[in-house]
Amino acid sequence: MLNNNISINGKCGNSNGKCSSDQCCSQRGWCGETNDFCDITRGCQPELGRCGYSNKISTNEKCGGVNVKVTSENIKDEDIGKRNIKSENIDIPFDIYKKIIKE
């Protein structure tokens, strides 16, 4: 039976409850805010949290997610080693990402 309360353990679904209003429930039942959790094509569960992009109004003149995924499309392989980034598939704060690509 689905618990309609807000999750207190970061998990969603069944007895764990729903994610808070600013979080998404992933296909595997975890609450979060990145595309891994929020992309409907990756299994986001809209009945347990929000899915897709945030509809919040920006308060700092920035838009988009808090984090960006570091991939070979946005950072060259040689830069990953130089910048002490251990993996191509990690989430980092957007302001740090901007610094990395400017260096």
C-alpha positions, 0 to 999 in steps of 0.5 A: 500500500502506498504511503502518501506521507512525505519520505523521511529517508530519501526513498520513495514508493510503497511504505516510504512515501512520496518525495518532497514537492521539489524532488523527483522519484527515480525509477529505483525509488530514490528522491532527488533533483537531477535528470537521473531522478526527474527525466520521465524517459529514465523512469521518473514516477510522477505519482511520487514526486515531480518529473521534468524541469522545475517550474520555480521562478529564478531568484538569482537570475540563473536558470536550469538545474543546480547540477550539470552532468559532466560528460565527454560532450561538455568537457574534453577527456584531457580536461577531466584528468587535469581538473581532478575530475575522477569520472565523466558521469558525476554531478557537480554544482553549475558554478563549478562547472562554469569555472572548469570550462573557462579554465 
